[in-house]
Amino acid sequence: MKTDIHPEYKQIVFRDLASGATFLTRSTTTSDKTIELDGETYPVIDVEISSESHPFYTGKQRILDSAGRVEKFNSRYKNFGK
């Protein structure tokens, strides 16, 4: 294997903007922003959504009323083309 071609893994915090949850992990990405967590200072990456706030993982999915949407479409376009 070639030497010195792989990026270095460093400790970094990912912060979910929707829920405020933080995840300390290792990554090759960097950031100029920092956060203090457990007495240590780490670079932080803000993410819009994570497993803490995504509806699939939280179980708070929205139920779409597909029958009502079809009826609304049909009533809107029932005279179209006549």
C-alpha positions as CSV (number, residue, x, y, z in Angstrom):
1,M,0.0,0.0,0.0
2,K,1.2,3.5,-0.7
3,T,2.2,5.6,2.3
4,D,0.9,9.1,3.1
5,I,-2.1,9.0,0.7
6,H,-4.9,8.4,3.2
7,P,-6.5,11.2,5.1
8,E,-6.1,11.4,8.9
9,Y,-9.1,10.5,11.1
10,K,-9.8,13.0,13.9
11,Q,-12.4,13.3,16.6
12,I,-15.3,15.5,15.5
13,V,-18.7,16.4,16.8
14,F,-21.8,16.3,14.5
15,R,-24.6,18.4,15.9
16,D,-28.3,17.9,14.8
17,L,-29.8,21.4,14.3
18,A,-33.4,20.0,14.5
19,S,-33.1,18.2,17.9
20,G,-29.9,19.6,19.3
21,A,-28.3,16.2,19.8
22,T,-24.6,15.8,19.5
23,F,-22.6,12.8,18.2
24,L,-18.8,12.5,18.9
25,T,-17.2,10.3,16.3
26,R,-14.1,10.1,14.1
27,S,-14.1,11.6,10.6
28,T,-11.7,12.9,7.9
29,T,-13.8,16.1,7.5
30,T,-12.8,19.3,9.2
31,S,-14.5,22.5,10.4
32,D,-13.5,25.9,11.7
33,K,-16.3,25.9,14.3
34,T,-15.6,24.3,17.6
35,I,-17.6,23.1,20.6
36,E,-16.7,22.1,24.1
37,L,-17.9,18.7,25.0
38,D,-17.0,16.8,28.2
39,G,-14.3,19.3,29.0
40,E,-12.6,18.9,25.6
41,T,-12.8,21.2,22.5
42,Y,-13.7,19.5,19.2
43,P,-14.5,20.7,15.7
44,V,-18.2,20.7,15.1
45,I,-20.2,20.0,11.9
46,D,-23.9,21.1,11.9
47,V,-26.3,18.8,10.1
48,E,-29.9,19.5,9.3
49,I,-31.3,16.0,10.2
50,S,-30.0,12.9,11.9
51,S,-31.3,9.7,13.4
52,E,-32.4,11.8,16.4
53,S,-34.8,13.9,14.4
54,H,-35.6,11.9,11.2
55,P,-39.3,10.7,11.2
56,F,-38.3,7.2,10.2
57,Y,-36.2,6.7,13.3
58,T,-38.4,8.6,15.7
59,G,-41.6,7.0,14.7
60,K,-43.4,10.3,14.2
61,Q,-44.2,9.9,10.5
62,R,-46.9,11.9,8.8
63,I,-49.8,10.0,7.4
64,L,-50.9,11.3,4.0
65,D,-54.6,11.2,3.1
66,S,-54.2,9.8,-0.4
67,A,-57.9,9.3,-0.9
68,G,-58.6,12.9,-0.1
69,R,-55.9,14.1,-2.4
70,V,-57.3,12.0,-5.3
71,E,-60.8,13.4,-4.7
72,K,-59.4,16.9,-4.6
73,F,-57.6,16.4,-7.9
74,N,-60.7,14.9,-9.6
75,S,-62.9,17.7,-8.4
76,R,-60.5,20.3,-9.6
77,Y,-60.0,18.8,-13.1
78,K,-63.3,17.1,-13.7
79,N,-64.4,19.5,-16.5
80,F,-60.9,19.7,-18.1
81,G,-60.9,18.7,-21.8
82,K,-64.7,18.7,-22.2
